[in-house]
Amino acid sequence: MSEADHVTAFRDEWGALNSKFIVDLLTALEEKDVKQVRSFTRDLHAADMADLLQAIEQYRRVDLIAILGKHFDVEALAELDEGVRDDLMDALPADVIASAIKKLDTDDALYLIEDMERHEQVEILSKVSKLDRVALSRALDYPDYTAGRLMQTEFVSVLEDWTVGKVIDHIGSAKDIPENFVEIYVTDADEHFKGEVPLSRLLRSSRDRKVFDIIDEDATVFSVADAQDDVAYKFEQYNLVSAAVIDTNGRLVGMLMVDDILDVIKDEAEDAILHLGGVGSEEAITGTVLETTKSRFLWLLVNLLTAVLASWVISWFDATIQQMVALAVLMPIVASMGGNAGTQTMTVAVRALATRELGPVNAVKVIFRETAVGLINGVLFAIIVGLFAWWWFGFGGLGLVIGAAMIINLLAAALAGILLPLVLDHFEIDPAISSAVFLTTVTDVVGFFAFLGLASIWLS
């Protein structure tokens, strides 16, 4: 903090929010000590301010924004989790939201209002300039999760017959250009996109040189309808910093920046992790008890149904289990090893599909590799577990049964772990959401059936 030493650091040595900072700030807020509150928050980055808002109660968020007034960095609103954002947008007056929108780029402004009711959007948009209203209204018409929703409508465009000197003069005098940009976009007189010129190349060129002499005509460009995951993939694949966005007629309408794409990549990575754990993508640490319960209930219900299926398979062999209690002791080992082995394969497969490293070209090769790995691990663990069961219960036949079941289940786990994501992806079903439940079913059913089936044959 630049204020004096009495202001506690916002984060502790591990990077977590400092509880003393929060307590001191809330005390100053309770006492309506405007000077102290502003002293605490003056040097906070917008992202840190967003973390602060998410760490305090809802009514405190509104009080903090109100007491900071014009000193509140509105960019913090664009950094909030969706749940906190929605609650805050419901609590803030329309005038305050409209004031924030006026200061934000269109992509950040859109984030604040995109999930509001239509009449609320209309009310807020009526309080901003016509230019902002048109840009935001148009963006709201684009489908969710597309480039049209991600782009900002502030960009620098010039005509292809301009000179470098004219472009530089234009940048120096124009008032409606974005605060940050790295490319100059080139159009014809009808605003059709022709290419781009890196800012570094422009500054190294002589003033009398024509723009069309230094243009990149093969620059990566996106359509407003392009899916955001495709956009994110190309930004990562081609190391893009920014890119132009065109409409269906080829006219330049927006610009994408890497900071927005990083948010997409982060969100998709988080979604994949949550889905693999059977948690809805909308769940956040800031969610309410009811929201969290609803998010988790469905997949727990599906897991219950698969568990019932596995129990049903076990019931087929109740007479066999009664003959040897050791079978009940060893059953979880077979199912657990299959589940863990399958999860390893599934995790690698889902990640490879998400990063587009796995596809029709190399699918067969990867399937054979995972099958071989499953078979080898199955044999190795069959020896380990078989010898352990023989030592524990003193029956060599029992060791052979569990060893054979281990080979069968780890082989099935490897095949299911790679084939399930591939099949689901082929039918355009997110493999991160559904693979885990199906995989658990396969490994449990196959594991129990193989182990108890072989045991019943051995005991007969």
Backbone hydrogen bonds, N-H to C=O, Kabsch-Sander energy under -0.5 kcal/mol:
donor,donor_aa,acceptor,acceptor_aa,energy
7,V,4,A,-1.4
8,T,6,H,-0.6
12,D,16,A,-2.7
15,G,12,D,-1.8
18,N,10,F,-2.8
19,S,17,L,-0.6
22,I,18,N,-1.9
23,V,19,S,-2.5
24,D,20,K,-2.8
25,L,21,F,-2.6
26,L,22,I,-2.7
27,T,23,V,-2.2
28,A,24,D,-2.2
29,L,25,L,-2.4
30,E,26,L,-2.6
31,E,27,T,-2.0
32,K,29,L,-1.0
33,D,28,A,-2.8
34,V,32,K,-1.5
37,V,33,D,-2.6
38,R,34,V,-2.5
39,S,35,K,-1.7
40,F,36,Q,-2.2
41,T,37,V,-1.7
42,R,38,R,-1.3
44,L,41,T,-1.4
49,M,45,H,-2.7
50,A,46,A,-1.9
51,D,47,A,-1.8
52,L,48,D,-2.3
53,L,49,M,-2.5
54,Q,50,A,-2.0
55,A,51,D,-1.0
55,A,52,L,-0.6
56,I,52,L,-0.7
56,I,53,L,-0.7
61,R,57,E,-1.6
62,V,58,Q,-1.6
63,D,59,Y,-1.8
64,L,60,R,-2.7
65,I,61,R,-2.4
66,A,62,V,-2.3
67,I,63,D,-2.5
68,L,64,L,-2.0
69,G,65,I,-1.8
71,H,68,L,-2.5
72,F,69,G,-1.7
74,V,72,F,-0.9
76,A,73,D,-2.0
77,L,74,V,-1.5
78,A,74,V,-0.6
78,A,75,E,-0.6
79,E,76,A,-1.2
80,L,77,L,-1.0
85,R,81,D,-2.9
86,D,82,E,-2.8
87,D,83,G,-2.0
88,L,84,V,-2.6
89,M,85,R,-2.8
90,D,86,D,-1.8
91,A,87,D,-1.3
92,L,88,L,-2.4
97,I,93,P,-1.9
98,A,94,A,-2.8
99,S,95,D,-2.1
100,A,96,V,-1.9
101,I,97,I,-2.4
102,K,98,A,-1.7
103,K,99,S,-0.6
103,K,100,A,-1.1
104,L,100,A,-0.7
104,L,101,I,-0.9
109,A,105,D,-2.7
110,L,106,T,-2.5
111,Y,107,D,-1.3
112,L,108,D,-1.0
112,L,109,A,-0.5
113,I,109,A,-0.9
113,I,110,L,-0.6
114,E,110,L,-1.8
116,M,113,I,-1.6
120,E,117,E,-0.5
121,Q,117,E,-2.2
122,V,118,R,-2.3
123,E,119,H,-1.9
124,I,120,E,-2.2
125,L,121,Q,-2.9
126,S,122,V,-1.6
127,K,124,I,-1.7
128,V,125,L,-1.3
133,R,129,S,-2.6
134,V,130,K,-2.5
135,A,131,L,-2.1
136,L,132,D,-2.7
137,S,133,R,-2.4
138,R,134,V,-2.2
139,A,135,A,-2.0
140,L,136,L,-2.2
141,D,137,S,-0.8
141,D,138,R,-0.8
142,Y,138,R,-0.5
142,Y,139,A,-1.2
146,T,143,P,-0.7
147,A,226,D,-2.2
148,G,224,V,-2.4
149,R,146,T,-0.9
150,L,146,T,-1.2
151,M,147,A,-2.3
152,Q,255,M,-2.5
155,F,153,T,-0.6
157,S,155,F,-0.6
158,V,185,Y,-2.5
160,E,187,T,-1.5
162,W,159,L,-1.6
164,V,209,R,-2.5
165,G,207,R,-2.9
167,V,163,T,-2.0
168,I,164,V,-2.4
169,D,165,G,-2.3
170,H,166,K,-2.2
171,I,167,V,-2.5
172,G,168,I,-2.0
173,S,169,D,-1.4
174,A,170,H,-2.6
184,I,197,V,-2.8
185,Y,156,V,-2.7
185,Y,183,E,-0.5
186,V,195,G,-3.0
187,T,158,V,-2.4
188,D,192,H,-1.4
191,E,188,D,-1.8
193,F,250,G,-2.4
194,K,186,V,-3.2
195,G,186,V,-1.2
196,E,216,D,-1.6
197,V,184,I,-2.7
199,L,182,V,-2.8
202,L,198,P,-2.2
203,L,199,L,-2.2
204,R,200,S,-0.9
205,S,201,R,-0.5
205,S,202,L,-1.2
209,R,206,S,-1.5
211,V,162,W,-2.9
212,F,160,E,-1.4
213,D,210,K,-1.2
214,I,211,V,-1.8
216,D,196,E,-3.0
217,E,215,I,-0.8
219,A,216,D,-0.8
222,F,244,A,-2.5
224,V,246,I,-1.8
226,D,223,S,-1.7
228,Q,145,Y,-2.6
231,V,227,A,-2.0
232,A,228,Q,-2.6
233,Y,229,D,-2.0
234,K,230,D,-2.1
235,F,231,V,-2.3
236,E,232,A,-2.2
237,Q,233,Y,-3.1
238,Y,234,K,-2.6
239,N,236,E,-0.6
240,L,235,F,-1.8
243,A,256,L,-1.9
244,A,220,T,-0.7
245,V,254,G,-2.4
246,I,222,F,-2.9
247,D,251,R,-2.2
250,G,247,D,-1.9
252,L,191,E,-2.6
253,V,245,V,-2.8
254,G,245,V,-1.6
255,M,152,Q,-2.3
256,L,243,A,-3.0
258,V,241,V,-2.2
260,D,257,M,-0.9
261,I,257,M,-1.4
262,L,258,V,-2.4
263,D,259,D,-1.2
264,V,260,D,-1.4
265,I,261,I,-2.7
266,K,262,L,-2.6
267,D,263,D,-2.7
268,E,264,V,-2.7
269,A,265,I,-2.2
270,E,266,K,-2.4
271,D,267,D,-2.6
272,A,268,E,-2.2
273,I,269,A,-2.0
274,L,270,E,-2.7
275,H,271,D,-3.0
276,L,272,A,-2.2
277,G,273,I,-1.1
278,G,275,H,-1.8
279,V,274,L,-3.1
283,E,280,G,-1.6
287,G,284,A,-2.0
292,T,288,T,-2.4
293,T,289,V,-2.5
294,K,290,L,-2.4
295,S,291,E,-2.0
296,R,292,T,-1.6
297,F,293,T,-2.0
298,L,294,K,-0.8
300,L,296,R,-1.8
301,L,297,F,-2.4
302,V,298,L,-2.2
303,N,299,W,-2.5
304,L,300,L,-2.1
305,L,301,L,-2.0
306,T,302,V,-2.1
307,A,303,N,-2.3
308,V,304,L,-2.3
309,L,305,L,-1.8
310,A,306,T,-2.1
311,S,307,A,-2.5
312,W,308,V,-2.3
313,V,309,L,-1.8
314,I,310,A,-1.9
315,S,311,S,-2.1
316,W,312,W,-0.8
316,W,313,V,-0.9
317,F,314,I,-1.8
318,D,315,S,-1.3
321,I,317,F,-2.3
322,Q,318,D,-2.0
323,Q,319,A,-1.2
324,M,320,T,-1.1
327,L,324,M,-1.6
328,A,325,V,-0.8
329,V,325,V,-1.3
330,L,326,A,-2.0
331,M,327,L,-1.8
333,I,330,L,-1.0
334,V,330,L,-1.2
335,A,331,M,-1.8
336,S,332,P,-2.7
337,M,333,I,-2.4
338,G,334,V,-1.9
339,G,335,A,-2.5
340,N,336,S,-2.5
341,A,337,M,-2.3
342,G,338,G,-2.6
343,T,339,G,-2.2
344,Q,340,N,-1.9
345,T,341,A,-1.8
346,M,342,G,-2.9
347,T,343,T,-2.7
348,V,344,Q,-1.8
349,A,345,T,-2.3
350,V,346,M,-3.0
351,R,347,T,-2.1
352,A,348,V,-2.4
353,L,349,A,-2.4
354,A,350,V,-2.2
355,T,351,R,-2.3
356,R,353,L,-0.7
357,E,352,A,-2.5
358,L,352,A,-1.4
362,N,359,G,-0.7
363,A,359,G,-1.3
366,V,362,N,-2.2
367,I,363,A,-2.6
368,F,364,V,-2.3
369,R,365,K,-2.1
370,E,366,V,-2.8
371,T,367,I,-2.3
372,A,368,F,-2.4
373,V,369,R,-2.4
374,G,370,E,-2.5
375,L,371,T,-2.4
376,I,372,A,-2.6
377,N,373,V,-2.7
378,G,374,G,-2.2
379,V,375,L,-2.3
380,L,376,I,-2.4
381,F,377,N,-2.9
382,A,378,G,-1.9
383,I,379,V,-1.9
384,I,380,L,-1.9
385,V,381,F,-3.0
386,G,382,A,-2.4
387,L,383,I,-2.2
388,F,384,I,-1.9
389,A,385,V,-2.8
390,W,386,G,-2.2
391,W,387,L,-2.4
392,W,388,F,-2.5
393,F,389,A,-2.6
394,G,390,W,-1.8
396,G,394,G,-0.5
399,G,395,F,-1.3
400,L,396,G,-1.8
401,V,397,G,-2.2
402,I,398,L,-2.4
403,G,399,G,-1.9
404,A,400,L,-2.4
405,A,401,V,-2.4
406,M,402,I,-2.0
407,I,403,G,-1.9
408,I,404,A,-2.2
409,N,405,A,-2.7
410,L,406,M,-2.4
411,L,407,I,-1.9
412,A,408,I,-2.3
413,A,409,N,-2.7
414,A,410,L,-2.0
415,L,411,L,-2.1
416,A,412,A,-2.8
417,G,413,A,-2.7
418,I,414,A,-1.3
419,L,415,L,-3.0
420,L,416,A,-2.1
422,L,418,I,-1.3
423,V,419,L,-2.9
424,L,420,L,-2.6
425,D,421,P,-2.4
426,H,422,L,-2.0
427,F,423,V,-1.7
428,E,425,D,-1.6
429,I,424,L,-3.2
433,I,430,D,-1.0
434,S,430,D,-1.4
435,S,431,P,-2.0
438,F,434,S,-1.7
439,L,435,S,-2.9
440,T,436,A,-2.4
441,T,437,V,-1.8
442,V,438,F,-2.3
443,T,439,L,-2.7
444,D,440,T,-2.4
445,V,441,T,-2.6
446,V,442,V,-2.8
447,G,443,T,-2.0
448,F,444,D,-2.8
449,F,445,V,-2.6
450,A,446,V,-2.8
451,F,447,G,-2.4
452,L,448,F,-2.7
453,G,449,F,-2.2
454,L,450,A,-2.3
455,A,451,F,-2.0
456,S,452,L,-2.4
457,I,453,G,-1.7
458,W,454,L,-2.2
459,L,455,A,-2.4
460,S,456,S,-1.1
